[in-house]
Amino acid sequence: MATSQPNPSTRADSPHARGLVERLAERARAVTRRLDQILPPVSGSRGRVVEAMRYSALSGGKRLRPFLVMESADLFDVAPDNALQCAVAVEMIHCYSLIHDDLPAMDDSDLRRGRPTVHEAFDDATAILAGDGLLTEAFAVLADPRCHPDAAVRGELVAGLAAAAGTAGMVGGQMIDIAPERGELDLPGITNLQALKTGALITFSCEAGAILGRAEPRARQALVGYARDLGLAFQIVDDLLDFQSTPEELGKPTGQDEAAGKATFVGLLGPDCARAKAQDLIDSACARLDIFSEKADLLKRTARFVLERRS
């Protein structure tokens, strides 16, 4: 089992990081333990693809999306084991997307989370199958009664995650990202692209807590609004880090979008305006949670934390 732990990479003395770093690490450890149980090693010929799935899923990372599932579920007093099961399904989808995004036919990256990408550590075919395996088995994890005793709730979660991962979400965003006209996108076009490619899964992660908790519409919509602002701010910060950081600092290649002539928030707005835009989005995200009072304090600090992150 991999033992690497998430590195939040923000200023240790930041008021938004105090207590949050420990909480992130605690949630990440729980997710990794459950993934290790769900994806045990397999002997024989198919063992190689399972090994590749484990290589990706157990490699650490921020685990932000499962963290958002569990913290949003806490707002509605959802049973922790139910929230964890749902969170693990979301992380499996995220890991699948990273494997496929890194492939030579997509972003052609050789480094992820500070070590070789799955297709570099194994081979292209195994990487494709590992991504397929994580994608497919994520829905079995979500449909398991351990996620929620009510089959209707599980069905709503399955439908929501499928929409976030499919052509109306991540797949659609990735298609726009590799389209010939990608370099000509304006600000609304980039915003739409990232709302699909990055934002859809972040939005589902927050909405999942409301689904698990059978939240009333006002509370659910507040979380959706928070997540949409957060997802866009996350991507803007990603663009800033790609512009300002080194591969060693990020644990993945930098400058690939610029080298490929792709439009980015930093390229369109400039770094100062891009950071100001991210700040406005984080302020908006936090304001949307006011209806939850102090129960949403950790989610608000998470949003501030995203703005300060260095990886």
VEXRO-851039 format. One record per residue (C-alpha): residue number from 1; residue in one letter; x, y, z. Coordinates in nm, 3 decimals, padded with zeros to 5 digits, always signed. Each point is the difference from the previous one (the first is absolute). Example, Ala and Ser with C-alpha at 12.3 -4.5 7.8 and 13.67 -1.06 7.14 Angstrom:
site pos=1	code=a	u=+01.230	v=-00.450	w=+00.780;
site pos=2	code=s	u=+00.137	v=+00.344	w=-00.066;
***
This chain:
site pos=1	code=m	u=+00.000	v=+00.000	w=+00.000;
site pos=2	code=a	u=+00.131	v=+00.346	w=-00.086;
site pos=3	code=t	u=+00.086	v=+00.210	w=+00.302;
site pos=4	code=s	u=+00.043	v=+00.345	w=-00.151;
site pos=5	code=q	u=-00.209	v=+00.265	w=+00.167;
site pos=6	code=p	u=-00.156	v=+00.313	w=-00.145;
site pos=7	code=n	u=+00.212	v=+00.312	w=+00.003;
site pos=8	code=p	u=-00.238	v=+00.295	w=+00.023;
site pos=9	code=s	u=+00.290	v=+00.236	w=-00.087;
site pos=10	code=t	u=-00.123	v=+00.322	w=+00.148;
site pos=11	code=r	u=+00.151	v=+00.233	w=+00.256;
site pos=12	code=a	u=+00.013	v=-00.185	w=+00.329;
site pos=13	code=d	u=-00.083	v=+00.316	w=+00.195;
site pos=14	code=s	u=-00.303	v=+00.088	w=-00.210;
site pos=15	code=p	u=-00.314	v=+00.046	w=+00.214;
site pos=16	code=h	u=-00.193	v=-00.199	w=-00.260;
site pos=17	code=a	u=+00.242	v=-00.292	w=+00.031;
site pos=18	code=r	u=-00.015	v=-00.035	w=+00.379;
site pos=19	code=g	u=-00.190	v=-00.316	w=+00.078;
site pos=20	code=l	u=-00.088	v=-00.047	w=-00.366;
site pos=21	code=v	u=+00.327	v=-00.169	w=-00.093;
site pos=22	code=e	u=-00.055	v=-00.261	w=+00.270;
site pos=23	code=r	u=-00.360	v=-00.050	w=-00.108;
site pos=24	code=l	u=+00.102	v=-00.042	w=-00.363;
site pos=25	code=a	u=+00.262	v=-00.256	w=+00.100;
site pos=26	code=e	u=-00.244	v=-00.188	w=+00.221;
site pos=27	code=r	u=-00.261	v=-00.018	w=-00.275;
site pos=28	code=a	u=+00.265	v=-00.100	w=-00.257;
site pos=29	code=r	u=+00.121	v=-00.287	w=+00.216;
site pos=30	code=a	u=-00.355	v=-00.129	w=+00.033;
site pos=31	code=v	u=-00.048	v=+00.016	w=-00.377;
site pos=32	code=t	u=+00.328	v=-00.181	w=-00.065;
site pos=33	code=r	u=-00.087	v=-00.276	w=+00.248;
site pos=34	code=r	u=-00.339	v=-00.055	w=-00.164;
site pos=35	code=l	u=+00.153	v=+00.000	w=-00.348;
site pos=36	code=d	u=+00.251	v=-00.260	w=+00.113;
site pos=37	code=q	u=-00.290	v=-00.218	w=+00.116;
site pos=38	code=i	u=-00.204	v=+00.052	w=-00.317;
site pos=39	code=l	u=+00.294	v=-00.062	w=-00.234;
site pos=40	code=p	u=+00.192	v=-00.295	w=+00.151;
site pos=41	code=p	u=+00.291	v=-00.145	w=-00.199;
site pos=42	code=v	u=-00.093	v=-00.278	w=-00.242;
site pos=43	code=s	u=+00.219	v=-00.288	w=-00.118;
site pos=44	code=g	u=+00.014	v=-00.131	w=-00.352;
site pos=45	code=s	u=-00.013	v=+00.178	w=-00.335;
site pos=46	code=r	u=-00.250	v=+00.268	w=+00.105;
site pos=47	code=g	u=+00.214	v=+00.093	w=+00.299;
site pos=48	code=r	u=+00.196	v=+00.250	w=-00.208;
site pos=49	code=v	u=-00.300	v=+00.224	w=-00.066;
site pos=50	code=v	u=-00.101	v=-00.010	w=+00.366;
site pos=51	code=e	u=+00.357	v=+00.091	w=+00.093;
site pos=52	code=a	u=-00.024	v=+00.301	w=-00.234;
site pos=53	code=m	u=-00.333	v=+00.102	w=+00.152;
site pos=54	code=r	u=+00.154	v=-00.018	w=+00.347;
site pos=55	code=y	u=+00.307	v=+00.192	w=-00.119;
site pos=56	code=s	u=-00.225	v=+00.291	w=-00.095;
site pos=57	code=a	u=-00.264	v=-00.020	w=+00.273;
site pos=58	code=l	u=+00.234	v=-00.054	w=+00.296;
site pos=59	code=s	u=+00.259	v=+00.259	w=-00.101;
site pos=60	code=g	u=-00.120	v=+00.272	w=+00.234;
site pos=61	code=g	u=-00.087	v=+00.339	w=-00.141;
site pos=62	code=k	u=-00.211	v=+00.269	w=+00.162;
site pos=63	code=r	u=-00.319	v=-00.211	w=+00.007;
site pos=64	code=l	u=-00.192	v=+00.328	w=-00.024;
site pos=65	code=r	u=-00.307	v=-00.144	w=-00.169;
site pos=66	code=p	u=-00.064	v=-00.278	w=+00.255;
site pos=67	code=f	u=+00.072	v=+00.253	w=+00.273;
site pos=68	code=l	u=-00.279	v=+00.220	w=-00.138;
site pos=69	code=v	u=-00.238	v=-00.297	w=-00.007;
site pos=70	code=m	u=+00.065	v=-00.078	w=+00.365;
site pos=71	code=e	u=-00.005	v=+00.358	w=+00.125;
site pos=72	code=s	u=-00.321	v=+00.086	w=-00.187;
site pos=73	code=a	u=-00.158	v=-00.320	w=+00.134;
site pos=74	code=d	u=+00.093	v=+00.110	w=+00.352;
site pos=75	code=l	u=-00.227	v=+00.302	w=-00.041;
site pos=76	code=f	u=-00.296	v=-00.241	w=+00.000;
site pos=77	code=d	u=+00.128	v=-00.249	w=+00.259;
site pos=78	code=v	u=+00.047	v=-00.278	w=-00.257;
site pos=79	code=a	u=+00.145	v=-00.323	w=+00.141;
site pos=80	code=p	u=+00.380	v=+00.023	w=-00.047;
site pos=81	code=d	u=+00.029	v=-00.343	w=-00.163;
site pos=82	code=n	u=-00.264	v=+00.092	w=-00.259;
site pos=83	code=a	u=+00.182	v=+00.323	w=-00.083;
site pos=84	code=l	u=+00.335	v=-00.180	w=-00.025;
site pos=85	code=q	u=-00.137	v=-00.258	w=-00.244;
site pos=86	code=c	u=-00.134	v=+00.275	w=-00.224;
site pos=87	code=a	u=+00.324	v=+00.196	w=+00.032;
site pos=88	code=v	u=+00.205	v=-00.300	w=-00.113;
site pos=89	code=a	u=-00.214	v=-00.039	w=-00.314;
site pos=90	code=v	u=+00.065	v=+00.364	w=-00.087;
site pos=91	code=e	u=+00.375	v=-00.043	w=+00.050;
site pos=92	code=m	u=+00.000	v=-00.305	w=-00.227;
site pos=93	code=i	u=-00.157	v=+00.209	w=-00.275;
site pos=94	code=h	u=+00.256	v=+00.273	w=+00.057;
site pos=95	code=c	u=+00.289	v=-00.247	w=-00.019;
site pos=96	code=y	u=-00.136	v=-00.153	w=-00.319;
site pos=97	code=s	u=-00.014	v=+00.346	w=-00.158;
site pos=98	code=l	u=+00.362	v=+00.072	w=+00.095;
site pos=99	code=i	u=+00.120	v=-00.327	w=-00.153;
site pos=100	code=h	u=-00.176	v=+00.071	w=-00.329;
site pos=101	code=d	u=+00.090	v=+00.371	w=-00.006;
site pos=102	code=d	u=+00.370	v=-00.091	w=+00.030;
site pos=103	code=l	u=-00.003	v=-00.239	w=-00.296;
site pos=104	code=p	u=+00.204	v=+00.086	w=-00.313;
site pos=105	code=a	u=-00.324	v=+00.044	w=-00.196;
site pos=106	code=m	u=-00.115	v=+00.268	w=+00.248;
site pos=107	code=d	u=+00.242	v=+00.218	w=+00.202;
site pos=108	code=d	u=+00.299	v=-00.234	w=-00.044;
site pos=109	code=s	u=+00.130	v=+00.053	w=+00.354;
site pos=110	code=d	u=+00.272	v=-00.212	w=+00.156;
site pos=111	code=l	u=-00.028	v=+00.123	w=+00.360;
site pos=112	code=r	u=-00.293	v=-00.003	w=+00.242;
site pos=113	code=r	u=+00.013	v=+00.059	w=+00.376;
site pos=114	code=g	u=+00.378	v=+00.002	w=-00.018;
site pos=115	code=r	u=+00.046	v=-00.341	w=-00.164;
site pos=116	code=p	u=-00.041	v=-00.161	w=-00.343;
site pos=117	code=t	u=-00.351	v=+00.002	w=-00.144;
site pos=118	code=v	u=-00.181	v=-00.333	w=-00.031;
site pos=119	code=h	u=+00.077	v=-00.045	w=-00.370;
site pos=120	code=e	u=+00.368	v=+00.067	w=+00.071;
site pos=121	code=a	u=+00.012	v=-00.236	w=+00.299;
site pos=122	code=f	u=-00.191	v=-00.274	w=-00.186;
site pos=123	code=d	u=-00.095	v=+00.054	w=-00.367;
site pos=124	code=d	u=-00.266	v=+00.181	w=-00.202;
site pos=125	code=a	u=-00.238	v=-00.294	w=-00.029;
site pos=126	code=t	u=+00.015	v=-00.081	w=+00.370;
site pos=127	code=a	u=-00.056	v=+00.366	w=+00.084;
site pos=128	code=i	u=-00.311	v=+00.013	w=-00.217;
site pos=129	code=l	u=-00.137	v=-00.314	w=+00.165;
site pos=130	code=a	u=+00.089	v=+00.127	w=+00.349;
site pos=131	code=g	u=-00.197	v=+00.318	w=-00.068;
site pos=132	code=d	u=-00.289	v=-00.202	w=-00.138;
site pos=133	code=g	u=+00.008	v=-00.222	w=+00.309;
site pos=134	code=l	u=-00.008	v=+00.291	w=+00.246;
site pos=135	code=l	u=-00.279	v=+00.172	w=-00.193;
site pos=136	code=t	u=-00.217	v=-00.311	w=-00.018;
site pos=137	code=e	u=+00.056	v=-00.125	w=+00.353;
site pos=138	code=a	u=-00.068	v=+00.343	w=+00.149;
site pos=139	code=f	u=-00.368	v=-00.047	w=-00.081;
site pos=140	code=a	u=-00.004	v=-00.339	w=+00.173;
site pos=141	code=v	u=+00.145	v=+00.171	w=+00.309;
site pos=142	code=l	u=-00.269	v=+00.268	w=-00.017;
site pos=143	code=a	u=-00.282	v=-00.253	w=-00.053;
site pos=144	code=d	u=+00.107	v=-00.205	w=+00.303;
site pos=145	code=p	u=-00.242	v=+00.023	w=+00.298;
site pos=146	code=r	u=+00.300	v=+00.107	w=+00.207;
site pos=147	code=c	u=-00.035	v=+00.336	w=-00.175;
site pos=148	code=h	u=-00.360	v=+00.050	w=+00.116;
site pos=149	code=p	u=-00.276	v=-00.237	w=+00.116;
site pos=150	code=d	u=-00.257	v=+00.163	w=-00.232;
site pos=151	code=a	u=+00.027	v=-00.129	w=-00.357;
site pos=152	code=a	u=-00.164	v=+00.319	w=-00.132;
site pos=153	code=v	u=+00.279	v=+00.209	w=+00.153;
site pos=154	code=r	u=+00.262	v=-00.230	w=-00.148;
site pos=155	code=g	u=-00.169	v=+00.026	w=-00.339;
site pos=156	code=e	u=+00.005	v=+00.380	w=+00.016;
site pos=157	code=l	u=+00.369	v=-00.008	w=+00.087;
site pos=158	code=v	u=+00.078	v=-00.235	w=-00.290;
site pos=159	code=a	u=-00.190	v=+00.222	w=-00.244;
site pos=160	code=g	u=+00.169	v=+00.314	w=+00.133;
site pos=161	code=l	u=+00.350	v=-00.142	w=-00.020;
site pos=162	code=a	u=-00.064	v=-00.135	w=-00.350;
site pos=163	code=a	u=-00.108	v=+00.346	w=-00.115;
site pos=164	code=a	u=+00.306	v=+00.162	w=+00.159;
site pos=165	code=a	u=+00.235	v=-00.250	w=-00.163;
site pos=166	code=g	u=-00.165	v=-00.023	w=-00.343;
site pos=167	code=t	u=-00.046	v=+00.219	w=-00.306;
site pos=168	code=a	u=-00.183	v=+00.265	w=+00.205;
site pos=169	code=g	u=+00.298	v=+00.012	w=+00.235;
site pos=170	code=m	u=+00.359	v=-00.125	w=-00.002;
site pos=171	code=v	u=-00.006	v=-00.183	w=-00.333;
site pos=172	code=g	u=-00.162	v=+00.296	w=-00.174;
site pos=173	code=g	u=+00.252	v=+00.237	w=+00.153;
site pos=174	code=q	u=+00.292	v=-00.217	w=-00.108;
site pos=175	code=m	u=-00.139	v=-00.014	w=-00.355;
site pos=176	code=i	u=-00.010	v=+00.381	w=-00.012;
site pos=177	code=d	u=+00.353	v=+00.006	w=+00.142;
site pos=178	code=i	u=+00.145	v=-00.208	w=-00.284;
site pos=179	code=a	u=-00.212	v=+00.153	w=-00.279;
site pos=180	code=p	u=+00.186	v=+00.191	w=-00.276;
site pos=181	code=e	u=-00.171	v=+00.327	w=+00.096;
site pos=182	code=r	u=+00.118	v=-00.028	w=+00.363;
site pos=183	code=g	u=+00.265	v=+00.269	w=-00.048;
site pos=184	code=e	u=-00.259	v=+00.253	w=-00.114;
site pos=185	code=l	u=-00.231	v=-00.021	w=+00.301;
site pos=186	code=d	u=-00.093	v=+00.328	w=+00.166;
site pos=187	code=l	u=-00.068	v=+00.049	w=+00.370;
site pos=188	code=p	u=-00.358	v=-00.138	w=-00.008;
site pos=189	code=g	u=+00.127	v=-00.295	w=-00.202;
site pos=190	code=i	u=+00.278	v=-00.078	w=+00.248;
site pos=191	code=t	u=-00.246	v=+00.039	w=+00.287;
site pos=192	code=n	u=-00.239	v=-00.250	w=-00.159;
site pos=193	code=l	u=+00.284	v=-00.243	w=-00.075;
site pos=194	code=q	u=+00.123	v=+00.000	w=+00.359;
site pos=195	code=a	u=-00.352	v=-00.015	w=+00.144;
site pos=196	code=l	u=-00.032	v=-00.333	w=-00.181;
site pos=197	code=k	u=+00.351	v=-00.145	w=+00.022;
site pos=198	code=t	u=+00.084	v=+00.100	w=+00.359;
site pos=199	code=g	u=-00.309	v=+00.154	w=+00.155;
site pos=200	code=a	u=-00.257	v=-00.272	w=-00.067;
site pos=201	code=l	u=+00.159	v=-00.257	w=+00.230;
site pos=202	code=i	u=+00.068	v=+00.260	w=+00.271;
site pos=203	code=t	u=-00.365	v=+00.106	w=-00.021;
site pos=204	code=f	u=-00.120	v=-00.358	w=+00.031;
site pos=205	code=s	u=+00.233	v=-00.054	w=+00.297;
site pos=206	code=c	u=-00.176	v=+00.274	w=+00.194;
site pos=207	code=e	u=-00.349	v=-00.083	w=-00.122;
site pos=208	code=a	u=+00.053	v=-00.365	w=+00.096;
site pos=209	code=g	u=+00.002	v=+00.097	w=+00.367;
site pos=210	code=a	u=-00.339	v=+00.164	w=-00.045;
site pos=211	code=i	u=-00.135	v=-00.305	w=-00.186;
site pos=212	code=l	u=+00.123	v=-00.234	w=+00.274;
site pos=213	code=g	u=-00.160	v=+00.225	w=+00.261;
site pos=214	code=r	u=-00.327	v=+00.046	w=-00.190;
site pos=215	code=a	u=+00.051	v=+00.375	w=+00.033;
site pos=216	code=e	u=-00.271	v=+00.249	w=-00.081;
site pos=217	code=p	u=+00.039	v=+00.182	w=-00.336;
site pos=218	code=r	u=+00.130	v=+00.329	w=+00.142;
site pos=219	code=a	u=+00.287	v=-00.170	w=+00.182;
site pos=220	code=r	u=+00.081	v=-00.217	w=-00.300;
site pos=221	code=q	u=+00.009	v=+00.297	w=-00.235;
site pos=222	code=a	u=+00.228	v=+00.190	w=+00.238;
site pos=223	code=l	u=+00.251	v=-00.285	w=-00.017;
site pos=224	code=v	u=-00.025	v=-00.016	w=-00.379;
site pos=225	code=g	u=+00.069	v=+00.373	w=-00.025;
site pos=226	code=y	u=+00.293	v=-00.029	w=+00.240;
site pos=227	code=a	u=+00.146	v=-00.288	w=-00.200;
site pos=228	code=r	u=-00.032	v=+00.175	w=-00.336;
site pos=229	code=d	u=+00.184	v=+00.306	w=+00.130;
site pos=230	code=l	u=+00.259	v=-00.221	w=+00.169;
site pos=231	code=g	u=+00.057	v=-00.213	w=-00.311;
site pos=232	code=l	u=+00.064	v=+00.301	w=-00.221;
site pos=233	code=a	u=+00.231	v=+00.159	w=+00.258;
site pos=234	code=f	u=+00.185	v=-00.332	w=+00.030;
site pos=235	code=q	u=+00.067	v=-00.002	w=-00.374;
site pos=236	code=i	u=+00.115	v=+00.363	w=-00.005;
site pos=237	code=v	u=+00.247	v=-00.079	w=+00.279;
site pos=238	code=d	u=+00.108	v=-00.307	w=-00.200;
site pos=239	code=d	u=+00.076	v=+00.227	w=-00.296;
site pos=240	code=l	u=+00.193	v=+00.238	w=+00.226;
site pos=241	code=l	u=+00.205	v=-00.285	w=+00.145;
site pos=242	code=d	u=+00.069	v=-00.137	w=-00.347;
site pos=243	code=f	u=+00.123	v=+00.348	w=-00.099;
site pos=244	code=q	u=+00.209	v=+00.068	w=+00.311;
site pos=245	code=s	u=+00.124	v=-00.335	w=+00.133;
site pos=246	code=t	u=+00.248	v=-00.271	w=-00.098;
site pos=247	code=p	u=-00.077	v=-00.369	w=-00.069;
site pos=248	code=e	u=+00.184	v=-00.087	w=+00.322;
site pos=249	code=e	u=-00.227	v=+00.227	w=+00.202;
site pos=250	code=l	u=-00.321	v=-00.125	w=-00.160;
site pos=251	code=g	u=+00.093	v=-00.366	w=-00.047;
site pos=252	code=k	u=-00.115	v=+00.017	w=-00.363;
site pos=253	code=p	u=+00.110	v=+00.172	w=-00.322;
site pos=254	code=t	u=-00.056	v=+00.374	w=-00.033;
site pos=255	code=g	u=-00.053	v=+00.229	w=-00.296;
site pos=256	code=q	u=-00.164	v=-00.262	w=-00.221;
site pos=257	code=d	u=-00.310	v=+00.207	w=-00.082;
site pos=258	code=e	u=+00.210	v=+00.301	w=-00.093;
site pos=259	code=a	u=+00.231	v=-00.216	w=-00.212;
site pos=260	code=a	u=-00.302	v=-00.147	w=-00.179;
site pos=261	code=g	u=-00.144	v=+00.346	w=-00.066;
site pos=262	code=k	u=-00.303	v=-00.056	w=+00.223;
site pos=263	code=a	u=-00.186	v=+00.296	w=+00.146;
site pos=264	code=t	u=+00.008	v=+00.018	w=+00.382;
site pos=265	code=f	u=-00.135	v=+00.235	w=+00.265;
site pos=266	code=v	u=+00.351	v=+00.135	w=+00.060;
site pos=267	code=g	u=+00.061	v=+00.048	w=-00.371;
site pos=268	code=l	u=-00.328	v=+00.186	w=-00.049;
site pos=269	code=l	u=-00.007	v=+00.203	w=+00.321;
site pos=270	code=g	u=+00.361	v=+00.023	w=+00.109;
site pos=271	code=p	u=+00.118	v=-00.139	w=+00.336;
site pos=272	code=d	u=-00.114	v=+00.293	w=+00.215;
site pos=273	code=c	u=-00.352	v=+00.015	w=-00.140;
site pos=274	code=a	u=-00.026	v=-00.377	w=+00.004;
site pos=275	code=r	u=+00.086	v=-00.008	w=+00.371;
site pos=276	code=a	u=-00.250	v=+00.280	w=+00.068;
site pos=277	code=k	u=-00.266	v=-00.200	w=-00.186;
site pos=278	code=a	u=+00.078	v=-00.307	w=+00.210;
site pos=279	code=q	u=-00.025	v=+00.210	w=+00.316;
site pos=280	code=d	u=-00.345	v=+00.131	w=-00.104;
site pos=281	code=l	u=-00.119	v=-00.355	w=-00.067;
site pos=282	code=i	u=+00.121	v=-00.121	w=+00.341;
site pos=283	code=d	u=-00.175	v=+00.290	w=+00.171;
site pos=284	code=s	u=-00.320	v=-00.090	w=-00.185;
site pos=285	code=a	u=+00.038	v=-00.369	w=+00.086;
site pos=286	code=c	u=+00.033	v=+00.075	w=+00.370;
site pos=287	code=a	u=-00.297	v=+00.235	w=+00.001;
site pos=288	code=r	u=-00.222	v=-00.273	w=-00.144;
site pos=289	code=l	u=+00.061	v=-00.210	w=+00.314;
site pos=290	code=d	u=-00.127	v=+00.261	w=+00.244;
site pos=291	code=i	u=-00.330	v=-00.186	w=+00.029;
site pos=292	code=f	u=+00.184	v=-00.279	w=+00.184;
site pos=293	code=s	u=+00.152	v=+00.237	w=+00.259;
site pos=294	code=e	u=+00.304	v=-00.136	w=+00.184;
site pos=295	code=k	u=-00.061	v=-00.358	w=-00.123;
site pos=296	code=a	u=+00.150	v=+00.102	w=-00.334;
site pos=297	code=d	u=+00.312	v=+00.161	w=+00.147;
site pos=298	code=l	u=+00.228	v=-00.279	w=-00.120;
site pos=299	code=l	u=-00.136	v=+00.018	w=-00.354;
site pos=300	code=k	u=+00.061	v=+00.375	w=+00.000;
site pos=301	code=r	u=+00.356	v=-00.052	w=+00.118;
site pos=302	code=t	u=+00.041	v=-00.263	w=-00.271;
site pos=303	code=a	u=-00.090	v=+00.261	w=-00.262;
site pos=304	code=r	u=+00.257	v=+00.245	w=+00.140;
site pos=305	code=f	u=+00.250	v=-00.284	w=+00.011;
site pos=306	code=v	u=-00.053	v=-00.072	w=-00.371;
site pos=307	code=l	u=+00.096	v=+00.359	w=-00.076;
site pos=308	code=e	u=+00.325	v=-00.034	w=+00.195;
site pos=309	code=r	u=+00.107	v=-00.346	w=-00.119;
site pos=310	code=r	u=+00.338	v=-00.050	w=-00.165;
site pos=311	code=s	u=-00.064	v=-00.333	w=-00.174;
***
